Amino acid sequence: MPKKKPFVLRLDPEMLKAIEKWAADEFRSTNGQLEWIINKALKDAGRSKSKDNTQTQ
């Protein structure tokens, strides 16, 4: 597993509440849900450097 870098993220309380509910609905942690959302956004924008994304940046 790649090493992860911690950082502080400030969110509006209502946004965090919505993300926590979404995470619970999908049986993920809040952190896991945020990672999933960010990874999906990167992939959709063609900016992911994952192994299955073969587009050049």
PyMOL Python script that loads the backbone (N, CA, C, O; Angstrom):
from pymol import cmd

cmd.read_pdbstr("""\
ATOM      1  N   MET A   1       0.848  -1.180   0.000  1.00  0.00           N
ATOM      2  CA  MET A   1       0.000   0.000   0.000  1.00  0.00           C
ATOM      3  C   MET A   1       0.887   1.235   0.000  1.00  0.00           C
ATOM      4  O   MET A   1       1.843   1.313   0.773  1.00  0.00           O
ATOM      5  N   PRO A   2       0.578   2.206  -0.866  1.00  0.00           N
ATOM      6  CA  PRO A   2       1.397   3.418  -0.893  1.00  0.00           C
ATOM      7  C   PRO A   2       1.273   4.199   0.412  1.00  0.00           C
ATOM      8  O   PRO A   2       0.249   4.157   1.093  1.00  0.00           O
ATOM      9  N   LYS A   3       2.334   4.901   0.734  1.00  0.00           N
ATOM     10  CA  LYS A   3       2.336   5.727   1.935  1.00  0.00           C
ATOM     11  C   LYS A   3       1.369   6.891   1.748  1.00  0.00           C
ATOM     12  O   LYS A   3       1.289   7.471   0.664  1.00  0.00           O
ATOM     13  N   LYS A   4       0.639   7.229   2.803  1.00  0.00           N
ATOM     14  CA  LYS A   4      -0.332   8.322   2.725  1.00  0.00           C
ATOM     15  C   LYS A   4       0.175   9.504   3.521  1.00  0.00           C
ATOM     16  O   LYS A   4       0.794   9.344   4.573  1.00  0.00           O
ATOM     17  N   LYS A   5      -0.092  10.690   3.012  1.00  0.00           N
ATOM     18  CA  LYS A   5       0.354  11.921   3.651  1.00  0.00           C
ATOM     19  C   LYS A   5      -0.834  12.589   4.339  1.00  0.00           C
ATOM     20  O   LYS A   5      -1.808  12.941   3.674  1.00  0.00           O
ATOM     21  N   PRO A   6      -0.772  12.767   5.649  1.00  0.00           N
ATOM     22  CA  PRO A   6      -1.879  13.431   6.344  1.00  0.00           C
ATOM     23  C   PRO A   6      -1.874  14.937   6.102  1.00  0.00           C
ATOM     24  O   PRO A   6      -0.822  15.543   5.900  1.00  0.00           O
ATOM     25  N   PHE A   7      -3.063  15.528   6.125  1.00  0.00           N
ATOM     26  CA  PHE A   7      -3.182  16.984   6.019  1.00  0.00           C
ATOM     27  C   PHE A   7      -4.514  17.415   6.624  1.00  0.00           C
ATOM     28  O   PHE A   7      -5.418  16.600   6.810  1.00  0.00           O
ATOM     29  N   VAL A   8      -4.621  18.689   6.925  1.00  0.00           N
ATOM     30  CA  VAL A   8      -5.831  19.240   7.525  1.00  0.00           C
ATOM     31  C   VAL A   8      -6.792  19.663   6.419  1.00  0.00           C
ATOM     32  O   VAL A   8      -6.380  20.258   5.423  1.00  0.00           O
ATOM     33  N   LEU A   9      -8.062  19.356   6.598  1.00  0.00           N
ATOM     34  CA  LEU A   9      -9.091  19.737   5.641  1.00  0.00           C
ATOM     35  C   LEU A   9     -10.217  20.425   6.403  1.00  0.00           C
ATOM     36  O   LEU A   9     -10.782  19.855   7.337  1.00  0.00           O
ATOM     37  N   ARG A  10     -10.534  21.628   6.009  1.00  0.00           N
ATOM     38  CA  ARG A  10     -11.622  22.368   6.642  1.00  0.00           C
ATOM     39  C   ARG A  10     -12.868  22.257   5.778  1.00  0.00           C
ATOM     40  O   ARG A  10     -12.844  22.593   4.594  1.00  0.00           O
ATOM     41  N   LEU A  11     -13.957  21.784   6.375  1.00  0.00           N
ATOM     42  CA  LEU A  11     -15.214  21.633   5.668  1.00  0.00           C
ATOM     43  C   LEU A  11     -16.336  22.325   6.421  1.00  0.00           C
ATOM     44  O   LEU A  11     -16.314  22.423   7.648  1.00  0.00           O
ATOM     45  N   ASP A  12     -17.303  22.797   5.679  1.00  0.00           N
ATOM     46  CA  ASP A  12     -18.521  23.320   6.264  1.00  0.00           C
ATOM     47  C   ASP A  12     -19.193  22.177   7.046  1.00  0.00           C
ATOM     48  O   ASP A  12     -19.243  21.051   6.549  1.00  0.00           O
ATOM     49  N   PRO A  13     -19.706  22.438   8.246  1.00  0.00           N
ATOM     50  CA  PRO A  13     -20.315  21.375   9.051  1.00  0.00           C
ATOM     51  C   PRO A  13     -21.439  20.612   8.339  1.00  0.00           C
ATOM     52  O   PRO A  13     -21.567  19.400   8.511  1.00  0.00           O
ATOM     53  N   GLU A  14     -22.241  21.301   7.553  1.00  0.00           N
ATOM     54  CA  GLU A  14     -23.325  20.627   6.823  1.00  0.00           C
ATOM     55  C   GLU A  14     -22.764  19.700   5.742  1.00  0.00           C
ATOM     56  O   GLU A  14     -23.295  18.612   5.517  1.00  0.00           O
ATOM     57  N   MET A  15     -21.685  20.134   5.073  1.00  0.00           N
ATOM     58  CA  MET A  15     -21.049  19.295   4.060  1.00  0.00           C
ATOM     59  C   MET A  15     -20.469  18.040   4.713  1.00  0.00           C
ATOM     60  O   MET A  15     -20.622  16.935   4.192  1.00  0.00           O
ATOM     61  N   LEU A  16     -19.810  18.216   5.844  1.00  0.00           N
ATOM     62  CA  LEU A  16     -19.240  17.065   6.542  1.00  0.00           C
ATOM     63  C   LEU A  16     -20.332  16.101   6.976  1.00  0.00           C
ATOM     64  O   LEU A  16     -20.160  14.886   6.876  1.00  0.00           O
ATOM     65  N   LYS A  17     -21.434  16.619   7.450  1.00  0.00           N
ATOM     66  CA  LYS A  17     -22.553  15.771   7.870  1.00  0.00           C
ATOM     67  C   LYS A  17     -23.073  14.951   6.687  1.00  0.00           C
ATOM     68  O   LYS A  17     -23.364  13.764   6.833  1.00  0.00           O
ATOM     69  N   ALA A  18     -23.188  15.585   5.520  1.00  0.00           N
ATOM     70  CA  ALA A  18     -23.660  14.889   4.323  1.00  0.00           C
ATOM     71  C   ALA A  18     -22.662  13.804   3.894  1.00  0.00           C
ATOM     72  O   ALA A  18     -23.066  12.713   3.492  1.00  0.00           O
ATOM     73  N   ILE A  19     -21.373  14.101   3.980  1.00  0.00           N
ATOM     74  CA  ILE A  19     -20.341  13.120   3.613  1.00  0.00           C
ATOM     75  C   ILE A  19     -20.337  11.961   4.600  1.00  0.00           C
ATOM     76  O   ILE A  19     -20.189  10.808   4.194  1.00  0.00           O
ATOM     77  N   GLU A  20     -20.494  12.245   5.874  1.00  0.00           N
ATOM     78  CA  GLU A  20     -20.551  11.180   6.889  1.00  0.00           C
ATOM     79  C   GLU A  20     -21.739  10.256   6.644  1.00  0.00           C
ATOM     80  O   GLU A  20     -21.608   9.039   6.775  1.00  0.00           O
ATOM     81  N   LYS A  21     -22.891  10.811   6.291  1.00  0.00           N
ATOM     82  CA  LYS A  21     -24.068   9.983   6.013  1.00  0.00           C
ATOM     83  C   LYS A  21     -23.838   9.142   4.764  1.00  0.00           C
ATOM     84  O   LYS A  21     -24.150   7.952   4.747  1.00  0.00           O
ATOM     85  N   TRP A  22     -23.290   9.759   3.715  1.00  0.00           N
ATOM     86  CA  TRP A  22     -22.995   9.043   2.476  1.00  0.00           C
ATOM     87  C   TRP A  22     -22.039   7.890   2.759  1.00  0.00           C
ATOM     88  O   TRP A  22     -22.239   6.778   2.273  1.00  0.00           O
ATOM     89  N   ALA A  23     -21.004   8.157   3.543  1.00  0.00           N
ATOM     90  CA  ALA A  23     -20.030   7.120   3.890  1.00  0.00           C
ATOM     91  C   ALA A  23     -20.710   5.970   4.637  1.00  0.00           C
ATOM     92  O   ALA A  23     -20.479   4.803   4.323  1.00  0.00           O
ATOM     93  N   ALA A  24     -21.534   6.293   5.606  1.00  0.00           N
ATOM     94  CA  ALA A  24     -22.233   5.256   6.372  1.00  0.00           C
ATOM     95  C   ALA A  24     -23.144   4.432   5.464  1.00  0.00           C
ATOM     96  O   ALA A  24     -23.226   3.212   5.607  1.00  0.00           O
ATOM     97  N   ASP A  25     -23.822   5.091   4.538  1.00  0.00           N
ATOM     98  CA  ASP A  25     -24.710   4.388   3.601  1.00  0.00           C
ATOM     99  C   ASP A  25     -23.948   3.393   2.740  1.00  0.00           C
ATOM    100  O   ASP A  25     -24.509   2.378   2.329  1.00  0.00           O
ATOM    101  N   GLU A  26     -22.675   3.669   2.461  1.00  0.00           N
ATOM    102  CA  GLU A  26     -21.863   2.795   1.608  1.00  0.00           C
ATOM    103  C   GLU A  26     -20.847   1.977   2.407  1.00  0.00           C
ATOM    104  O   GLU A  26     -19.926   1.391   1.839  1.00  0.00           O
ATOM    105  N   PHE A  27     -21.024   1.942   3.733  1.00  0.00           N
ATOM    106  CA  PHE A  27     -20.170   1.154   4.621  1.00  0.00           C
ATOM    107  C   PHE A  27     -18.689   1.509   4.491  1.00  0.00           C
ATOM    108  O   PHE A  27     -17.824   0.633   4.490  1.00  0.00           O
ATOM    109  N   ARG A  28     -18.415   2.814   4.381  1.00  0.00           N
ATOM    110  CA  ARG A  28     -17.039   3.326   4.341  1.00  0.00           C
ATOM    111  C   ARG A  28     -16.835   4.251   5.522  1.00  0.00           C
ATOM    112  O   ARG A  28     -17.794   4.743   6.116  1.00  0.00           O
ATOM    113  N   SER A  29     -15.569   4.484   5.858  1.00  0.00           N
ATOM    114  CA  SER A  29     -15.245   5.526   6.828  1.00  0.00           C
ATOM    115  C   SER A  29     -15.393   6.874   6.123  1.00  0.00           C
ATOM    116  O   SER A  29     -15.424   6.942   4.894  1.00  0.00           O
ATOM    117  N   THR A  30     -15.482   7.928   6.904  1.00  0.00           N
ATOM    118  CA  THR A  30     -15.550   9.264   6.318  1.00  0.00           C
ATOM    119  C   THR A  30     -14.297   9.528   5.489  1.00  0.00           C
ATOM    120  O   THR A  30     -14.387  10.055   4.380  1.00  0.00           O
ATOM    121  N   ASN A  31     -13.137   9.168   6.017  1.00  0.00           N
ATOM    122  CA  ASN A  31     -11.892   9.355   5.283  1.00  0.00           C
ATOM    123  C   ASN A  31     -11.894   8.547   3.989  1.00  0.00           C
ATOM    124  O   ASN A  31     -11.493   9.049   2.939  1.00  0.00           O
ATOM    125  N   GLY A  32     -12.344   7.306   4.064  1.00  0.00           N
ATOM    126  CA  GLY A  32     -12.422   6.467   2.875  1.00  0.00           C
ATOM    127  C   GLY A  32     -13.361   7.040   1.832  1.00  0.00           C
ATOM    128  O   GLY A  32     -13.090   6.964   0.634  1.00  0.00           O
ATOM    129  N   GLN A  33     -14.471   7.618   2.290  1.00  0.00           N
ATOM    130  CA  GLN A  33     -15.420   8.227   1.358  1.00  0.00           C
ATOM    131  C   GLN A  33     -14.801   9.441   0.675  1.00  0.00           C
ATOM    132  O   GLN A  33     -14.965   9.624  -0.531  1.00  0.00           O
ATOM    133  N   LEU A  34     -14.094  10.266   1.432  1.00  0.00           N
ATOM    134  CA  LEU A  34     -13.435  11.434   0.843  1.00  0.00           C
ATOM    135  C   LEU A  34     -12.391  11.003  -0.186  1.00  0.00           C
ATOM    136  O   LEU A  34     -12.281  11.610  -1.251  1.00  0.00           O
ATOM    137  N   GLU A  35     -11.627   9.957   0.132  1.00  0.00           N
ATOM    138  CA  GLU A  35     -10.642   9.448  -0.831  1.00  0.00           C
ATOM    139  C   GLU A  35     -11.341   8.958  -2.098  1.00  0.00           C
ATOM    140  O   GLU A  35     -10.873   9.223  -3.205  1.00  0.00           O
ATOM    141  N   TRP A  36     -12.454   8.248  -1.944  1.00  0.00           N
ATOM    142  CA  TRP A  36     -13.199   7.735  -3.087  1.00  0.00           C
ATOM    143  C   TRP A  36     -13.713   8.887  -3.953  1.00  0.00           C
ATOM    144  O   TRP A  36     -13.598   8.844  -5.178  1.00  0.00           O
ATOM    145  N   ILE A  37     -14.282   9.920  -3.313  1.00  0.00           N
ATOM    146  CA  ILE A  37     -14.800  11.085  -4.042  1.00  0.00           C
ATOM    147  C   ILE A  37     -13.680  11.772  -4.823  1.00  0.00           C
ATOM    148  O   ILE A  37     -13.851  12.111  -5.994  1.00  0.00           O
ATOM    149  N   ILE A  38     -12.541  11.974  -4.173  1.00  0.00           N
ATOM    150  CA  ILE A  38     -11.417  12.659  -4.825  1.00  0.00           C
ATOM    151  C   ILE A  38     -10.862  11.810  -5.965  1.00  0.00           C
ATOM    152  O   ILE A  38     -10.591  12.327  -7.049  1.00  0.00           O
ATOM    153  N   ASN A  39     -10.691  10.508  -5.727  1.00  0.00           N
ATOM    154  CA  ASN A  39     -10.188   9.623  -6.785  1.00  0.00           C
ATOM    155  C   ASN A  39     -11.116   9.602  -7.987  1.00  0.00           C
ATOM    156  O   ASN A  39     -10.655   9.628  -9.128  1.00  0.00           O
ATOM    157  N   LYS A  40     -12.431   9.556  -7.740  1.00  0.00           N
ATOM    158  CA  LYS A  40     -13.406   9.553  -8.836  1.00  0.00           C
ATOM    159  C   LYS A  40     -13.337  10.868  -9.605  1.00  0.00           C
ATOM    160  O   LYS A  40     -13.375  10.864 -10.836  1.00  0.00           O
ATOM    161  N   ALA A  41     -13.237  11.982  -8.905  1.00  0.00           N
ATOM    162  CA  ALA A  41     -13.147  13.285  -9.574  1.00  0.00           C
ATOM    163  C   ALA A  41     -11.881  13.375 -10.423  1.00  0.00           C
ATOM    164  O   ALA A  41     -11.924  13.881 -11.544  1.00  0.00           O
ATOM    165  N   LEU A  42     -10.765  12.894  -9.903  1.00  0.00           N
ATOM    166  CA  LEU A  42      -9.510  12.904 -10.663  1.00  0.00           C
ATOM    167  C   LEU A  42      -9.614  12.029 -11.907  1.00  0.00           C
ATOM    168  O   LEU A  42      -9.178  12.422 -12.989  1.00  0.00           O
ATOM    169  N   LYS A  43     -10.194  10.841 -11.745  1.00  0.00           N
ATOM    170  CA  LYS A  43     -10.342   9.926 -12.874  1.00  0.00           C
ATOM    171  C   LYS A  43     -11.267  10.526 -13.934  1.00  0.00           C
ATOM    172  O   LYS A  43     -10.961  10.477 -15.125  1.00  0.00           O
ATOM    173  N   ASP A  44     -12.407  11.097 -13.499  1.00  0.00           N
ATOM    174  CA  ASP A  44     -13.361  11.695 -14.428  1.00  0.00           C
ATOM    175  C   ASP A  44     -12.755  12.878 -15.187  1.00  0.00           C
ATOM    176  O   ASP A  44     -13.108  13.133 -16.338  1.00  0.00           O
ATOM    177  N   ALA A  45     -11.837  13.595 -14.531  1.00  0.00           N
ATOM    178  CA  ALA A  45     -11.199  14.758 -15.162  1.00  0.00           C
ATOM    179  C   ALA A  45      -9.964  14.369 -15.974  1.00  0.00           C
ATOM    180  O   ALA A  45      -9.333  15.227 -16.592  1.00  0.00           O
ATOM    181  N   GLY A  46      -9.618  13.076 -15.975  1.00  0.00           N
ATOM    182  CA  GLY A  46      -8.448  12.618 -16.708  1.00  0.00           C
ATOM    183  C   GLY A  46      -7.142  13.038 -16.057  1.00  0.00           C
ATOM    184  O   GLY A  46      -6.126  13.178 -16.737  1.00  0.00           O
ATOM    185  N   ARG A  47      -7.160  13.239 -14.755  1.00  0.00           N
ATOM    186  CA  ARG A  47      -5.965  13.692 -14.053  1.00  0.00           C
ATOM    187  C   ARG A  47      -5.392  12.642 -13.107  1.00  0.00           C
ATOM    188  O   ARG A  47      -4.440  12.918 -12.378  1.00  0.00           O
ATOM    189  N   SER A  48      -5.956  11.459 -13.113  1.00  0.00           N
ATOM    190  CA  SER A  48      -5.491  10.396 -12.224  1.00  0.00           C
ATOM    191  C   SER A  48      -4.238   9.751 -12.794  1.00  0.00           C
ATOM    192  O   SER A  48      -4.132   9.555 -14.005  1.00  0.00           O
ATOM    193  N   LYS A  49      -3.310   9.428 -11.943  1.00  0.00           N
ATOM    194  CA  LYS A  49      -2.089   8.736 -12.373  1.00  0.00           C
ATOM    195  C   LYS A  49      -2.148   7.260 -11.988  1.00  0.00           C
ATOM    196  O   LYS A  49      -1.116   6.616 -11.800  1.00  0.00           O
ATOM    197  N   SER A  50      -3.377   6.727 -11.871  1.00  0.00           N
ATOM    198  CA  SER A  50      -3.539   5.327 -11.503  1.00  0.00           C
ATOM    199  C   SER A  50      -3.062   4.421 -12.628  1.00  0.00           C
ATOM    200  O   SER A  50      -2.905   4.867 -13.764  1.00  0.00           O
ATOM    201  N   LYS A  51      -2.833   3.152 -12.315  1.00  0.00           N
ATOM    202  CA  LYS A  51      -2.324   2.193 -13.280  1.00  0.00           C
ATOM    203  C   LYS A  51      -3.288   2.006 -14.446  1.00  0.00           C
ATOM    204  O   LYS A  51      -2.846   1.777 -15.572  1.00  0.00           O
ATOM    205  N   ASP A  52      -4.610   2.098 -14.199  1.00  0.00           N
ATOM    206  CA  ASP A  52      -5.555   1.848 -15.269  1.00  0.00           C
ATOM    207  C   ASP A  52      -5.844   3.099 -16.102  1.00  0.00           C
ATOM    208  O   ASP A  52      -6.601   3.019 -17.070  1.00  0.00           O
ATOM    209  N   ASN A  53      -5.276   4.224 -15.762  1.00  0.00           N
ATOM    210  CA  ASN A  53      -5.449   5.437 -16.567  1.00  0.00           C
ATOM    211  C   ASN A  53      -4.238   5.593 -17.458  1.00  0.00           C
ATOM    212  O   ASN A  53      -3.154   5.930 -16.983  1.00  0.00           O
ATOM    213  N   THR A  54      -4.412   5.348 -18.761  1.00  0.00           N
ATOM    214  CA  THR A  54      -3.273   5.362 -19.668  1.00  0.00           C
ATOM    215  C   THR A  54      -3.123   6.680 -20.402  1.00  0.00           C
ATOM    216  O   THR A  54      -2.259   6.801 -21.271  1.00  0.00           O
ATOM    217  N   GLN A  55      -3.956   7.687 -20.071  1.00  0.00           N
ATOM    218  CA  GLN A  55      -3.829   8.994 -20.734  1.00  0.00           C
ATOM    219  C   GLN A  55      -2.556   9.680 -20.270  1.00  0.00           C
ATOM    220  O   GLN A  55      -2.155   9.555 -19.113  1.00  0.00           O
ATOM    221  N   THR A  56      -1.927  10.405 -21.182  1.00  0.00           N
ATOM    222  CA  THR A  56      -0.767  11.190 -20.794  1.00  0.00           C
ATOM    223  C   THR A  56      -1.223  12.533 -20.260  1.00  0.00           C
ATOM    224  O   THR A  56      -2.218  13.090 -20.724  1.00  0.00           O
ATOM    225  N   GLN A  57      -0.519  13.031 -19.317  1.00  0.00           N
ATOM    226  CA  GLN A  57      -0.903  14.298 -18.674  1.00  0.00           C
ATOM    227  C   GLN A  57      -0.303  15.476 -19.396  1.00  0.00           C
ATOM    228  O   GLN A  57      -0.519  16.620 -18.997  1.00  0.00           O
TER     229      GLN A  57
END
""", "prot")
cmd.dss("prot")
cmd.show_as("cartoon", "prot")
cmd.util.cbc("prot")
cmd.orient("prot")
